[in-house]
Amino acid sequence: MIEIDGSFGEGGGQILRTSLGLSCLFNKPFRIFNIRKGRKKPGLMPQHLTCVKAAQLLSDAKVSGDYKGSTELLFEPYKVKGGDFFFDIGTAGSTALVLQTLIPSLILSKEKSTVTLKGGTHVPFSPSFHYISEVFIHILKKIGININLSIDSYGFYPKGGGKITAEIFPVTGIKPLKITERGNLIRIKGYSAVGNLPLSIAERQRNALLQKISSQITNDSHEHVEIQCIDVPTPGQGTFLFIKADWKHSVAGFTSLGERGKRAEKVGEDAAEEFMQYYLSGMAFDPYLPDQIALYLSLCKDESIFTTSCITQHLMTNLWVISLFHEYNYYNYSVEGDIGRDIGKRGIVKISPIQR
């Protein structure tokens, strides 16, 4: 039984999600305590419970402590099975985070699986649908993992109601990732979107973004940038702006969300500022990708190495959780920032097996 302190490091729901994914994958039971201890509302919330219920269904797990507000959970998986699944979070909880809980075990099943999720698709504190589909899945494909992702409806906070579907194909092995230089900038593209709001808001978001980045990016950036203004189907209301930077060797993405009282120009400026911080770092990956791909690279038999514009607490926490589920002499990682392991610095990450 693996014992996990849910308050370690960043202390968020990611510890639970990674634990569920690896528990199903390795068929290892775990007990997690102090779940989200430092949060304003500690314990399991509807989104986390959906992750637990989904992992339980996939693996026929024995579970206790699976109720709202619970700060301790016991999870004992049996055997993962693929198939077609539908899960409704019931709130604007992130569909992306639930999906990321399920992918690790399903890619190593013997059949293609289809997962349909209903909830939030562009909500705070989680990857947006477009980040998952155009950045995360793009990198997974490089290491041999194939996933098709589509969206039928967009879900914004607080209404939710978004709907996405993922086709997850089985793999026989995972290839290492070696990207330390991003190469030349090929293009910047993206979407400025509104749901049940005037399209002029999307145009203002886009214009604010373009004004901020075009004056700072060299190499004839105007020829590289294409931001589409779109009206998306949703049961609620909302706006977002997503930009994707394609480089010769890498890809990066940034999402900014609208909210009541937030000017459209601010949405565009926020996305531009995050992009510029990454752009000026010279590193291959944005701050969000490393902690999302670390789990998969830990399954590879060869060393992976990449650079990132920011070593986050999310990354360090996730690396720690991953290490709990691997055999002592199998998995190793190292993180080198500008100043040791300082959080918030750019750096290089190595994930590798330890030779027996």
QUIHU-V351868 format. One line per field, one symbol per residue. burial: I if it has 16 or more other C-alpha atoms within 10 Angstrom, else O. Layout:
BEGIN
burial->???
END
This chain:
BEGIN
burial->OOOIIIIIIIIIIIIIIIIIIIIIIOIIIIIIIIIIIOOOOIIIIIIIIIIIOIIIOIIIIOIOOIIOIIIIIIIIIIIIIIOOOOIIIOIIIIIIIIIIIIIIIIIIIOOIIIIIIIIIIIIIOIIIIIIIIIIIIIIIOOIOIIIOIOIOIIIIIOIIIIIIIIOIIIIOOIIIIOIIIIOOIIIIIIIIIIIOOOIOIIIIIIIIIIOIIOOOOOOOIOOOIIIOIOIIIIOIIIIIIIIIIIIOOIIIIIIIIIIOOOOIIIIIIIIIOIIOOIIOIIIIIIIIIIIIIIIIIIIIIOIIIIIIIIIIIIIIIIIOIIIIIIOOOOIIIOIIIOOOIIIOIIIIIIIIIOOO
END
